[in-house]
């Protein structure tokens, strides 16, 4: 089985480095936005326990996106809710 040839930071092109930085900043920003929303939002407006969503929001892009899509209750989502 052949070893994968991994590049070090110095071996990467400037465009690849910039891409990693942009993706990293985006990931951190999304995680911070999810953590802030969890802190500010009442538990009654969150599907499931807040502590579980806090931990899940730490998982790369998947956790915060999962929280924003599945974790927050949407107003008027219940049957018969006033519009």
PDB file with SEQRES, HELIX, SHEET and CRYST1 records, atoms N, CA, C and O in Angstrom:
SEQRES   1 A   83  UNK UNK UNK UNK UNK UNK UNK UNK UNK UNK UNK UNK UNK          
SEQRES   2 A   83  UNK UNK UNK UNK UNK UNK UNK UNK UNK UNK UNK UNK UNK          
SEQRES   3 A   83  UNK UNK UNK UNK UNK UNK UNK UNK UNK UNK UNK UNK UNK          
SEQRES   4 A   83  UNK UNK UNK UNK UNK UNK UNK UNK UNK UNK UNK UNK UNK          
SEQRES   5 A   83  UNK UNK UNK UNK UNK UNK UNK UNK UNK UNK UNK UNK UNK          
SEQRES   6 A   83  UNK UNK UNK UNK UNK UNK UNK UNK UNK UNK UNK UNK UNK          
SEQRES   7 A   83  UNK UNK UNK UNK UNK                                          
HELIX    1 AA1 UNK A   14  UNK A   40  1                                  27    
HELIX    2 AA2 UNK A   43  UNK A   45  5                                   3    
HELIX    3 AA3 UNK A   50  UNK A   56  1                                   7    
HELIX    4 AA4 UNK A   60  UNK A   66  1                                   7    
HELIX    5 AA5 UNK A   67  UNK A   71  3                                   5    
CRYST1    1.000    1.000    1.000  90.00  90.00  90.00 P 1           1          
ATOM      1  N   UNK A   1       0.838  -1.160   0.000  1.00  0.00           N  
ATOM      2  CA  UNK A   1       0.000   0.000   0.000  1.00  0.00           C  
ATOM      3  C   UNK A   1       0.897   1.242   0.000  1.00  0.00           C  
ATOM      4  O   UNK A   1       1.772   1.387   0.853  1.00  0.00           O  
ATOM      5  N   UNK A   2       0.670   2.117  -0.951  1.00  0.00           N  
ATOM      6  CA  UNK A   2       1.497   3.314  -1.089  1.00  0.00           C  
ATOM      7  C   UNK A   2       1.076   4.381  -0.081  1.00  0.00           C  
ATOM      8  O   UNK A   2      -0.099   4.523   0.259  1.00  0.00           O  
ATOM      9  N   UNK A   3       2.091   5.131   0.387  1.00  0.00           N  
ATOM     10  CA  UNK A   3       1.804   6.235   1.306  1.00  0.00           C  
ATOM     11  C   UNK A   3       1.263   7.417   0.528  1.00  0.00           C  
ATOM     12  O   UNK A   3       1.682   7.674  -0.601  1.00  0.00           O  
ATOM     13  N   UNK A   4       0.337   8.131   1.131  1.00  0.00           N  
ATOM     14  CA  UNK A   4      -0.187   9.333   0.489  1.00  0.00           C  
ATOM     15  C   UNK A   4       0.837  10.446   0.653  1.00  0.00           C  
ATOM     16  O   UNK A   4       1.442  10.602   1.714  1.00  0.00           O  
ATOM     17  N   UNK A   5       1.019  11.210  -0.403  1.00  0.00           N  
ATOM     18  CA  UNK A   5       1.970  12.306  -0.374  1.00  0.00           C  
ATOM     19  C   UNK A   5       1.271  13.558   0.140  1.00  0.00           C  
ATOM     20  O   UNK A   5       0.536  14.218  -0.596  1.00  0.00           O  
ATOM     21  N   UNK A   6       1.505  13.877   1.404  1.00  0.00           N  
ATOM     22  CA  UNK A   6       0.887  15.059   1.998  1.00  0.00           C  
ATOM     23  C   UNK A   6       1.841  16.233   1.864  1.00  0.00           C  
ATOM     24  O   UNK A   6       3.049  16.094   2.057  1.00  0.00           O  
ATOM     25  N   UNK A   7       1.283  17.392   1.532  1.00  0.00           N  
ATOM     26  CA  UNK A   7       2.094  18.592   1.412  1.00  0.00           C  
ATOM     27  C   UNK A   7       2.116  19.337   2.740  1.00  0.00           C  
ATOM     28  O   UNK A   7       1.126  19.373   3.470  1.00  0.00           O  
ATOM     29  N   UNK A   8       3.262  19.928   3.034  1.00  0.00           N  
ATOM     30  CA  UNK A   8       3.340  20.787   4.205  1.00  0.00           C  
ATOM     31  C   UNK A   8       2.809  22.161   3.820  1.00  0.00           C  
ATOM     32  O   UNK A   8       2.561  22.438   2.647  1.00  0.00           O  
ATOM     33  N   UNK A   9       2.637  23.023   4.829  1.00  0.00           N  
ATOM     34  CA  UNK A   9       2.128  24.377   4.584  1.00  0.00           C  
ATOM     35  C   UNK A   9       3.036  25.111   3.597  1.00  0.00           C  
ATOM     36  O   UNK A   9       2.551  25.814   2.710  1.00  0.00           O  
ATOM     37  N   UNK A  10       4.337  24.951   3.748  1.00  0.00           N  
ATOM     38  CA  UNK A  10       5.301  25.644   2.875  1.00  0.00           C  
ATOM     39  C   UNK A  10       5.245  25.133   1.438  1.00  0.00           C  
ATOM     40  O   UNK A  10       5.554  25.874   0.505  1.00  0.00           O  
ATOM     41  N   UNK A  11       4.858  23.892   1.258  1.00  0.00           N  
ATOM     42  CA  UNK A  11       4.791  23.309  -0.087  1.00  0.00           C  
ATOM     43  C   UNK A  11       3.501  23.667  -0.824  1.00  0.00           C  
ATOM     44  O   UNK A  11       3.412  23.472  -2.036  1.00  0.00           O  
ATOM     45  N   UNK A  12       2.518  24.178  -0.121  1.00  0.00           N  
ATOM     46  CA  UNK A  12       1.233  24.511  -0.745  1.00  0.00           C  
ATOM     47  C   UNK A  12       1.342  25.805  -1.532  1.00  0.00           C  
ATOM     48  O   UNK A  12       2.132  26.688  -1.198  1.00  0.00           O  
ATOM     49  N   UNK A  13       0.543  25.902  -2.574  1.00  0.00           N  
ATOM     50  CA  UNK A  13       0.514  27.130  -3.370  1.00  0.00           C  
ATOM     51  C   UNK A  13      -0.168  28.238  -2.558  1.00  0.00           C  
ATOM     52  O   UNK A  13      -0.933  27.952  -1.637  1.00  0.00           O  
ATOM     53  N   UNK A  14       0.110  29.501  -2.900  1.00  0.00           N  
ATOM     54  CA  UNK A  14      -0.562  30.601  -2.192  1.00  0.00           C  
ATOM     55  C   UNK A  14      -2.086  30.518  -2.285  1.00  0.00           C  
ATOM     56  O   UNK A  14      -2.778  30.863  -1.327  1.00  0.00           O  
ATOM     57  N   UNK A  15      -2.615  30.069  -3.414  1.00  0.00           N  
ATOM     58  CA  UNK A  15      -4.068  29.943  -3.563  1.00  0.00           C  
ATOM     59  C   UNK A  15      -4.616  28.869  -2.619  1.00  0.00           C  
ATOM     60  O   UNK A  15      -5.676  29.053  -2.022  1.00  0.00           O  
ATOM     61  N   UNK A  16      -3.904  27.758  -2.483  1.00  0.00           N  
ATOM     62  CA  UNK A  16      -4.344  26.691  -1.582  1.00  0.00           C  
ATOM     63  C   UNK A  16      -4.294  27.160  -0.129  1.00  0.00           C  
ATOM     64  O   UNK A  16      -5.192  26.861   0.658  1.00  0.00           O  
ATOM     65  N   UNK A  17      -3.243  27.894   0.218  1.00  0.00           N  
ATOM     66  CA  UNK A  17      -3.149  28.436   1.576  1.00  0.00           C  
ATOM     67  C   UNK A  17      -4.308  29.385   1.862  1.00  0.00           C  
ATOM     68  O   UNK A  17      -4.934  29.315   2.920  1.00  0.00           O  
ATOM     69  N   UNK A  18      -4.587  30.267   0.913  1.00  0.00           N  
ATOM     70  CA  UNK A  18      -5.686  31.226   1.084  1.00  0.00           C  
ATOM     71  C   UNK A  18      -7.014  30.491   1.233  1.00  0.00           C  
ATOM     72  O   UNK A  18      -7.852  30.874   2.050  1.00  0.00           O  
ATOM     73  N   UNK A  19      -7.203  29.439   0.447  1.00  0.00           N  
ATOM     74  CA  UNK A  19      -8.429  28.648   0.545  1.00  0.00           C  
ATOM     75  C   UNK A  19      -8.596  28.029   1.922  1.00  0.00           C  
ATOM     76  O   UNK A  19      -9.691  28.048   2.486  1.00  0.00           O  
ATOM     77  N   UNK A  20      -7.512  27.479   2.468  1.00  0.00           N  
ATOM     78  CA  UNK A  20      -7.579  26.898   3.807  1.00  0.00           C  
ATOM     79  C   UNK A  20      -7.909  27.954   4.851  1.00  0.00           C  
ATOM     80  O   UNK A  20      -8.694  27.697   5.764  1.00  0.00           O  
ATOM     81  N   UNK A  21      -7.319  29.139   4.726  1.00  0.00           N  
ATOM     82  CA  UNK A  21      -7.577  30.212   5.687  1.00  0.00           C  
ATOM     83  C   UNK A  21      -9.037  30.650   5.613  1.00  0.00           C  
ATOM     84  O   UNK A  21      -9.689  30.817   6.644  1.00  0.00           O  
ATOM     85  N   UNK A  22      -9.554  30.836   4.395  1.00  0.00           N  
ATOM     86  CA  UNK A  22     -10.947  31.269   4.221  1.00  0.00           C  
ATOM     87  C   UNK A  22     -11.910  30.224   4.782  1.00  0.00           C  
ATOM     88  O   UNK A  22     -12.864  30.567   5.479  1.00  0.00           O  
ATOM     89  N   UNK A  23     -11.662  28.963   4.481  1.00  0.00           N  
ATOM     90  CA  UNK A  23     -12.519  27.891   4.990  1.00  0.00           C  
ATOM     91  C   UNK A  23     -12.448  27.829   6.517  1.00  0.00           C  
ATOM     92  O   UNK A  23     -13.468  27.644   7.181  1.00  0.00           O  
ATOM     93  N   UNK A  24     -11.253  27.982   7.064  1.00  0.00           N  
ATOM     94  CA  UNK A  24     -11.093  27.967   8.520  1.00  0.00           C  
ATOM     95  C   UNK A  24     -11.837  29.104   9.195  1.00  0.00           C  
ATOM     96  O   UNK A  24     -12.497  28.905  10.214  1.00  0.00           O  
ATOM     97  N   UNK A  25     -11.729  30.308   8.620  1.00  0.00           N  
ATOM     98  CA  UNK A  25     -12.441  31.461   9.179  1.00  0.00           C  
ATOM     99  C   UNK A  25     -13.952  31.250   9.087  1.00  0.00           C  
ATOM    100  O   UNK A  25     -14.687  31.568  10.022  1.00  0.00           O  
ATOM    101  N   UNK A  26     -14.410  30.714   7.959  1.00  0.00           N  
ATOM    102  CA  UNK A  26     -15.840  30.438   7.795  1.00  0.00           C  
ATOM    103  C   UNK A  26     -16.343  29.430   8.807  1.00  0.00           C  
ATOM    104  O   UNK A  26     -17.431  29.584   9.362  1.00  0.00           O  
ATOM    105  N   UNK A  27     -15.546  28.392   9.049  1.00  0.00           N  
ATOM    106  CA  UNK A  27     -15.938  27.363  10.009  1.00  0.00           C  
ATOM    107  C   UNK A  27     -16.028  27.937  11.418  1.00  0.00           C  
ATOM    108  O   UNK A  27     -16.985  27.660  12.141  1.00  0.00           O  
ATOM    109  N   UNK A  28     -15.047  28.728  11.810  1.00  0.00           N  
ATOM    110  CA  UNK A  28     -15.056  29.324  13.149  1.00  0.00           C  
ATOM    111  C   UNK A  28     -16.224  30.303  13.291  1.00  0.00           C  
ATOM    112  O   UNK A  28     -16.893  30.326  14.324  1.00  0.00           O  
ATOM    113  N   UNK A  29     -16.467  31.107  12.259  1.00  0.00           N  
ATOM    114  CA  UNK A  29     -17.572  32.076  12.310  1.00  0.00           C  
ATOM    115  C   UNK A  29     -18.920  31.367  12.447  1.00  0.00           C  
ATOM    116  O   UNK A  29     -19.776  31.801  13.218  1.00  0.00           O  
ATOM    117  N   UNK A  30     -19.107  30.286  11.705  1.00  0.00           N  
ATOM    118  CA  UNK A  30     -20.358  29.524  11.779  1.00  0.00           C  
ATOM    119  C   UNK A  30     -20.531  28.904  13.166  1.00  0.00           C  
ATOM    120  O   UNK A  30     -21.628  28.913  13.725  1.00  0.00           O  
ATOM    121  N   UNK A  31     -19.445  28.368  13.714  1.00  0.00           N  
ATOM    122  CA  UNK A  31     -19.500  27.768  15.043  1.00  0.00           C  
ATOM    123  C   UNK A  31     -19.820  28.818  16.104  1.00  0.00           C  
ATOM    124  O   UNK A  31     -20.633  28.572  16.996  1.00  0.00           O  
ATOM    125  N   UNK A  32     -19.182  29.994  16.010  1.00  0.00           N  
ATOM    126  CA  UNK A  32     -19.455  31.062  16.979  1.00  0.00           C  
ATOM    127  C   UNK A  32     -20.892  31.569  16.865  1.00  0.00           C  
ATOM    128  O   UNK A  32     -21.531  31.860  17.875  1.00  0.00           O  
ATOM    129  N   UNK A  33     -21.395  31.675  15.642  1.00  0.00           N  
ATOM    130  CA  UNK A  33     -22.779  32.116  15.447  1.00  0.00           C  
ATOM    131  C   UNK A  33     -23.753  31.118  16.068  1.00  0.00           C  
ATOM    132  O   UNK A  33     -24.736  31.513  16.695  1.00  0.00           O  
ATOM    133  N   UNK A  34     -23.480  29.825  15.894  1.00  0.00           N  
ATOM    134  CA  UNK A  34     -24.355  28.803  16.479  1.00  0.00           C  
ATOM    135  C   UNK A  34     -24.292  28.854  18.002  1.00  0.00           C  
ATOM    136  O   UNK A  34     -25.326  28.782  18.667  1.00  0.00           O  
ATOM    137  N   UNK A  35     -23.089  28.976  18.560  1.00  0.00           N  
ATOM    138  CA  UNK A  35     -22.947  29.025  20.017  1.00  0.00           C  
ATOM    139  C   UNK A  35     -23.657  30.251  20.593  1.00  0.00           C  
ATOM    140  O   UNK A  35     -24.299  30.168  21.639  1.00  0.00           O  
ATOM    141  N   UNK A  36     -23.539  31.373  19.915  1.00  0.00           N  
ATOM    142  CA  UNK A  36     -24.196  32.604  20.385  1.00  0.00           C  
ATOM    143  C   UNK A  36     -25.722  32.452  20.324  1.00  0.00           C  
ATOM    144  O   UNK A  36     -26.433  32.860  21.242  1.00  0.00           O  
ATOM    145  N   UNK A  37     -26.212  31.857  19.223  1.00  0.00           N  
ATOM    146  CA  UNK A  37     -27.653  31.670  19.088  1.00  0.00           C  
ATOM    147  C   UNK A  37     -28.182  30.733  20.170  1.00  0.00           C  
ATOM    148  O   UNK A  37     -29.253  30.965  20.731  1.00  0.00           O  
ATOM    149  N   UNK A  38     -27.432  29.682  20.458  1.00  0.00           N  
ATOM    150  CA  UNK A  38     -27.845  28.742  21.507  1.00  0.00           C  
ATOM    151  C   UNK A  38     -27.898  29.459  22.860  1.00  0.00           C  
ATOM    152  O   UNK A  38     -28.804  29.218  23.658  1.00  0.00           O  
ATOM    153  N   UNK A  39     -26.934  30.330  23.113  1.00  0.00           N  
ATOM    154  CA  UNK A  39     -26.904  31.066  24.384  1.00  0.00           C  
ATOM    155  C   UNK A  39     -28.075  32.023  24.524  1.00  0.00           C  
ATOM    156  O   UNK A  39     -28.669  32.125  25.597  1.00  0.00           O  
ATOM    157  N   UNK A  40     -28.408  32.720  23.457  1.00  0.00           N  
ATOM    158  CA  UNK A  40     -29.440  33.761  23.503  1.00  0.00           C  
ATOM    159  C   UNK A  40     -30.863  33.211  23.403  1.00  0.00           C  
ATOM    160  O   UNK A  40     -31.796  33.811  23.935  1.00  0.00           O  
ATOM    161  N   UNK A  41     -31.033  32.085  22.731  1.00  0.00           N  
ATOM    162  CA  UNK A  41     -32.367  31.544  22.473  1.00  0.00           C  
ATOM    163  C   UNK A  41     -32.886  30.773  23.694  1.00  0.00           C  
ATOM    164  O   UNK A  41     -32.153  29.964  24.262  1.00  0.00           O  
ATOM    165  N   UNK A  42     -34.131  31.010  24.103  1.00  0.00           N  
ATOM    166  CA  UNK A  42     -34.714  30.245  25.217  1.00  0.00           C  
ATOM    167  C   UNK A  42     -34.791  28.748  24.880  1.00  0.00           C  
ATOM    168  O   UNK A  42     -34.966  28.373  23.721  1.00  0.00           O  
ATOM    169  N   UNK A  43     -34.660  27.917  25.894  1.00  0.00           N  
ATOM    170  CA  UNK A  43     -34.689  26.465  25.694  1.00  0.00           C  
ATOM    171  C   UNK A  43     -35.983  26.007  25.035  1.00  0.00           C  
ATOM    172  O   UNK A  43     -35.988  25.003  24.324  1.00  0.00           O  
ATOM    173  N   UNK A  44     -37.070  26.721  25.259  1.00  0.00           N  
ATOM    174  CA  UNK A  44     -38.359  26.353  24.667  1.00  0.00           C  
ATOM    175  C   UNK A  44     -38.360  26.512  23.147  1.00  0.00           C  
ATOM    176  O   UNK A  44     -39.209  25.939  22.464  1.00  0.00           O  
ATOM    177  N   UNK A  45     -37.423  27.279  22.620  1.00  0.00           N  
ATOM    178  CA  UNK A  45     -37.351  27.498  21.174  1.00  0.00           C  
ATOM    179  C   UNK A  45     -36.300  26.622  20.503  1.00  0.00           C  
ATOM    180  O   UNK A  45     -35.978  26.829  19.333  1.00  0.00           O  
ATOM    181  N   UNK A  46     -35.762  25.642  21.232  1.00  0.00           N  
ATOM    182  CA  UNK A  46     -34.738  24.747  20.694  1.00  0.00           C  
ATOM    183  C   UNK A  46     -35.243  23.314  20.774  1.00  0.00           C  
ATOM    184  O   UNK A  46     -35.775  22.894  21.801  1.00  0.00           O  
ATOM    185  N   UNK A  47     -35.075  22.573  19.697  1.00  0.00           N  
ATOM    186  CA  UNK A  47     -35.436  21.154  19.672  1.00  0.00           C  
ATOM    187  C   UNK A  47     -34.343  20.369  20.389  1.00  0.00           C  
ATOM    188  O   UNK A  47     -33.209  20.314  19.912  1.00  0.00           O  
ATOM    189  N   UNK A  48     -34.665  19.770  21.513  1.00  0.00           N  
ATOM    190  CA  UNK A  48     -33.688  18.994  22.261  1.00  0.00           C  
ATOM    191  C   UNK A  48     -32.954  19.839  23.284  1.00  0.00           C  
ATOM    192  O   UNK A  48     -33.181  21.045  23.388  1.00  0.00           O  
ATOM    193  N   UNK A  49     -32.067  19.197  24.043  1.00  0.00           N  
ATOM    194  CA  UNK A  49     -31.351  19.913  25.096  1.00  0.00           C  
ATOM    195  C   UNK A  49     -30.293  20.872  24.541  1.00  0.00           C  
ATOM    196  O   UNK A  49     -29.596  20.555  23.577  1.00  0.00           O  
ATOM    197  N   UNK A  50     -30.187  22.038  25.159  1.00  0.00           N  
ATOM    198  CA  UNK A  50     -29.209  23.041  24.727  1.00  0.00           C  
ATOM    199  C   UNK A  50     -27.782  22.496  24.827  1.00  0.00           C  
ATOM    200  O   UNK A  50     -26.951  22.766  23.960  1.00  0.00           O  
ATOM    201  N   UNK A  51     -27.500  21.733  25.877  1.00  0.00           N  
ATOM    202  CA  UNK A  51     -26.147  21.201  26.076  1.00  0.00           C  
ATOM    203  C   UNK A  51     -25.735  20.291  24.916  1.00  0.00           C  
ATOM    204  O   UNK A  51     -24.590  20.327  24.467  1.00  0.00           O  
ATOM    205  N   UNK A  52     -26.666  19.486  24.441  1.00  0.00           N  
ATOM    206  CA  UNK A  52     -26.361  18.594  23.315  1.00  0.00           C  
ATOM    207  C   UNK A  52     -26.062  19.399  22.054  1.00  0.00           C  
ATOM    208  O   UNK A  52     -25.156  19.047  21.299  1.00  0.00           O  
ATOM    209  N   UNK A  53     -26.809  20.471  21.818  1.00  0.00           N  
ATOM    210  CA  UNK A  53     -26.563  21.312  20.642  1.00  0.00           C  
ATOM    211  C   UNK A  53     -25.258  22.078  20.783  1.00  0.00           C  
ATOM    212  O   UNK A  53     -24.583  22.338  19.787  1.00  0.00           O  
ATOM    213  N   UNK A  54     -24.893  22.444  22.013  1.00  0.00           N  
ATOM    214  CA  UNK A  54     -23.604  23.121  22.217  1.00  0.00           C  
ATOM    215  C   UNK A  54     -22.453  22.217  21.786  1.00  0.00           C  
ATOM    216  O   UNK A  54     -21.536  22.651  21.088  1.00  0.00           O  
ATOM    217  N   UNK A  55     -22.512  20.959  22.208  1.00  0.00           N  
ATOM    218  CA  UNK A  55     -21.461  20.002  21.844  1.00  0.00           C  
ATOM    219  C   UNK A  55     -21.496  19.727  20.344  1.00  0.00           C  
ATOM    220  O   UNK A  55     -20.451  19.714  19.693  1.00  0.00           O  
ATOM    221  N   UNK A  56     -22.675  19.509  19.795  1.00  0.00           N  
ATOM    222  CA  UNK A  56     -22.802  19.211  18.364  1.00  0.00           C  
ATOM    223  C   UNK A  56     -22.300  20.363  17.507  1.00  0.00           C  
ATOM    224  O   UNK A  56     -21.744  20.137  16.432  1.00  0.00           O  
ATOM    225  N   UNK A  57     -22.490  21.593  17.968  1.00  0.00           N  
ATOM    226  CA  UNK A  57     -22.073  22.763  17.192  1.00  0.00           C  
ATOM    227  C   UNK A  57     -20.557  22.888  17.107  1.00  0.00           C  
ATOM    228  O   UNK A  57     -20.053  23.713  16.345  1.00  0.00           O  
ATOM    229  N   UNK A  58     -19.826  22.093  17.865  1.00  0.00           N  
ATOM    230  CA  UNK A  58     -18.365  22.111  17.808  1.00  0.00           C  
ATOM    231  C   UNK A  58     -17.813  21.221  16.695  1.00  0.00           C  
ATOM    232  O   UNK A  58     -16.611  21.247  16.428  1.00  0.00           O  
ATOM    233  N   UNK A  59     -18.661  20.444  16.049  1.00  0.00           N  
ATOM    234  CA  UNK A  59     -18.221  19.488  15.030  1.00  0.00           C  
ATOM    235  C   UNK A  59     -18.192  20.158  13.660  1.00  0.00           C  
ATOM    236  O   UNK A  59     -19.230  20.330  13.021  1.00  0.00           O  
ATOM    237  N   UNK A  60     -17.007  20.529  13.222  1.00  0.00           N  
ATOM    238  CA  UNK A  60     -16.774  21.130  11.899  1.00  0.00           C  
ATOM    239  C   UNK A  60     -17.956  21.952  11.400  1.00  0.00           C  
ATOM    240  O   UNK A  60     -18.575  22.690  12.168  1.00  0.00           O  
ATOM    241  N   UNK A  61     -18.266  21.823  10.121  1.00  0.00           N  
ATOM    242  CA  UNK A  61     -19.386  22.557   9.531  1.00  0.00           C  
ATOM    243  C   UNK A  61     -20.714  21.860   9.822  1.00  0.00           C  
ATOM    244  O   UNK A  61     -21.760  22.507   9.878  1.00  0.00           O  
ATOM    245  N   UNK A  62     -20.671  20.562  10.004  1.00  0.00           N  
ATOM    246  CA  UNK A  62     -21.885  19.758  10.155  1.00  0.00           C  
ATOM    247  C   UNK A  62     -22.686  20.150  11.397  1.00  0.00           C  
ATOM    248  O   UNK A  62     -23.907  20.290  11.321  1.00  0.00           O  
ATOM    249  N   UNK A  63     -22.025  20.326  12.525  1.00  0.00           N  
ATOM    250  CA  UNK A  63     -22.717  20.640  13.771  1.00  0.00           C  
ATOM    251  C   UNK A  63     -23.491  21.949  13.727  1.00  0.00           C  
ATOM    252  O   UNK A  63     -24.692  21.960  13.994  1.00  0.00           O  
ATOM    253  N   UNK A  64     -22.817  23.072  13.392  1.00  0.00           N  
ATOM    254  CA  UNK A  64     -23.559  24.337  13.339  1.00  0.00           C  
ATOM    255  C   UNK A  64     -24.663  24.341  12.287  1.00  0.00           C  
ATOM    256  O   UNK A  64     -25.745  24.875  12.527  1.00  0.00           O  
ATOM    257  N   UNK A  65     -24.399  23.752  11.128  1.00  0.00           N  
ATOM    258  CA  UNK A  65     -25.443  23.713  10.094  1.00  0.00           C  
ATOM    259  C   UNK A  65     -26.608  22.850  10.565  1.00  0.00           C  
ATOM    260  O   UNK A  65     -27.768  23.189  10.331  1.00  0.00           O  
ATOM    261  N   UNK A  66     -26.304  21.744  11.222  1.00  0.00           N  
ATOM    262  CA  UNK A  66     -27.360  20.897  11.769  1.00  0.00           C  
ATOM    263  C   UNK A  66     -28.203  21.636  12.787  1.00  0.00           C  
ATOM    264  O   UNK A  66     -29.425  21.495  12.820  1.00  0.00           O  
ATOM    265  N   UNK A  67     -27.536  22.431  13.623  1.00  0.00           N  
ATOM    266  CA  UNK A  67     -28.286  23.213  14.613  1.00  0.00           C  
ATOM    267  C   UNK A  67     -29.201  24.218  13.927  1.00  0.00           C  
ATOM    268  O   UNK A  67     -30.381  24.308  14.264  1.00  0.00           O  
ATOM    269  N   UNK A  68     -28.675  24.971  12.971  1.00  0.00           N  
ATOM    270  CA  UNK A  68     -29.492  25.996  12.318  1.00  0.00           C  
ATOM    271  C   UNK A  68     -30.640  25.384  11.512  1.00  0.00           C  
ATOM    272  O   UNK A  68     -31.690  26.010  11.367  1.00  0.00           O  
ATOM    273  N   UNK A  69     -30.455  24.184  10.994  1.00  0.00           N  
ATOM    274  CA  UNK A  69     -31.509  23.540  10.194  1.00  0.00           C  
ATOM    275  C   UNK A  69     -32.491  22.763  11.079  1.00  0.00           C  
ATOM    276  O   UNK A  69     -33.705  22.859  10.896  1.00  0.00           O  
ATOM    277  N   UNK A  70     -31.968  21.997  12.033  1.00  0.00           N  
ATOM    278  CA  UNK A  70     -32.816  21.091  12.820  1.00  0.00           C  
ATOM    279  C   UNK A  70     -33.035  21.519  14.270  1.00  0.00           C  
ATOM    280  O   UNK A  70     -34.048  21.160  14.870  1.00  0.00           O  
ATOM    281  N   UNK A  71     -32.117  22.269  14.830  1.00  0.00           N  
ATOM    282  CA  UNK A  71     -32.155  22.554  16.256  1.00  0.00           C  
ATOM    283  C   UNK A  71     -33.082  23.666  16.680  1.00  0.00           C  
ATOM    284  O   UNK A  71     -33.565  23.676  17.813  1.00  0.00           O  
ATOM    285  N   UNK A  72     -33.338  24.605  15.787  1.00  0.00           N  
ATOM    286  CA  UNK A  72     -34.176  25.748  16.164  1.00  0.00           C  
ATOM    287  C   UNK A  72     -35.622  25.496  15.766  1.00  0.00           C  
ATOM    288  O   UNK A  72     -35.911  25.049  14.657  1.00  0.00           O  
ATOM    289  N   UNK A  73     -36.515  25.790  16.688  1.00  0.00           N  
ATOM    290  CA  UNK A  73     -37.941  25.695  16.370  1.00  0.00           C  
ATOM    291  C   UNK A  73     -38.325  26.936  15.588  1.00  0.00           C  
ATOM    292  O   UNK A  73     -37.925  28.048  15.933  1.00  0.00           O  
ATOM    293  N   UNK A  74     -39.098  26.743  14.539  1.00  0.00           N  
ATOM    294  CA  UNK A  74     -39.525  27.864  13.706  1.00  0.00           C  
ATOM    295  C   UNK A  74     -40.875  28.372  14.185  1.00  0.00           C  
ATOM    296  O   UNK A  74     -41.766  27.575  14.479  1.00  0.00           O  
ATOM    297  N   UNK A  75     -41.037  29.679  14.267  1.00  0.00           N  
ATOM    298  CA  UNK A  75     -42.339  30.209  14.680  1.00  0.00           C  
ATOM    299  C   UNK A  75     -43.411  29.848  13.660  1.00  0.00           C  
ATOM    300  O   UNK A  75     -43.189  29.950  12.454  1.00  0.00           O  
ATOM    301  N   UNK A  76     -44.552  29.435  14.140  1.00  0.00           N  
ATOM    302  CA  UNK A  76     -45.650  29.076  13.248  1.00  0.00           C  
ATOM    303  C   UNK A  76     -45.520  27.690  12.645  1.00  0.00           C  
ATOM    304  O   UNK A  76     -46.296  27.330  11.760  1.00  0.00           O  
ATOM    305  N   UNK A  77     -44.556  26.906  13.103  1.00  0.00           N  
ATOM    306  CA  UNK A  77     -44.366  25.571  12.545  1.00  0.00           C  
ATOM    307  C   UNK A  77     -45.391  24.579  13.093  1.00  0.00           C  
ATOM    308  O   UNK A  77     -45.609  23.523  12.499  1.00  0.00           O  
ATOM    309  N   UNK A  78     -46.016  24.910  14.215  1.00  0.00           N  
ATOM    310  CA  UNK A  78     -47.011  24.017  14.807  1.00  0.00           C  
ATOM    311  C   UNK A  78     -48.331  24.128  14.061  1.00  0.00           C  
ATOM    312  O   UNK A  78     -48.639  25.166  13.475  1.00  0.00           O  
ATOM    313  N   UNK A  79     -49.087  23.080  14.087  1.00  0.00           N  
ATOM    314  CA  UNK A  79     -50.408  23.108  13.470  1.00  0.00           C  
ATOM    315  C   UNK A  79     -51.304  24.056  14.243  1.00  0.00           C  
ATOM    316  O   UNK A  79     -51.333  24.028  15.474  1.00  0.00           O  
ATOM    317  N   UNK A  80     -52.017  24.875  13.543  1.00  0.00           N  
ATOM    318  CA  UNK A  80     -52.956  25.786  14.167  1.00  0.00           C  
ATOM    319  C   UNK A  80     -52.321  27.014  14.793  1.00  0.00           C  
ATOM    320  O   UNK A  80     -52.992  27.769  15.496  1.00  0.00           O  
ATOM    321  N   UNK A  81     -51.035  27.221  14.544  1.00  0.00           N  
ATOM    322  CA  UNK A  81     -50.371  28.395  15.125  1.00  0.00           C  
ATOM    323  C   UNK A  81     -50.844  29.658  14.427  1.00  0.00           C  
ATOM    324  O   UNK A  81     -51.108  29.653  13.225  1.00  0.00           O  
ATOM    325  N   UNK A  82     -50.946  30.728  15.181  1.00  0.00           N  
ATOM    326  CA  UNK A  82     -51.391  32.019  14.616  1.00  0.00           C  
ATOM    327  C   UNK A  82     -50.333  32.565  13.672  1.00  0.00           C  
ATOM    328  O   UNK A  82     -49.133  32.426  13.913  1.00  0.00           O  
ATOM    329  N   UNK A  83     -50.789  33.181  12.609  1.00  0.00           N  
ATOM    330  CA  UNK A  83     -49.849  33.755  11.639  1.00  0.00           C  
ATOM    331  C   UNK A  83     -49.765  35.243  11.789  1.00  0.00           C  
ATOM    332  O   UNK A  83     -49.022  35.896  11.056  1.00  0.00           O  
TER     333      UNK A  83                                                      
END                                                                             
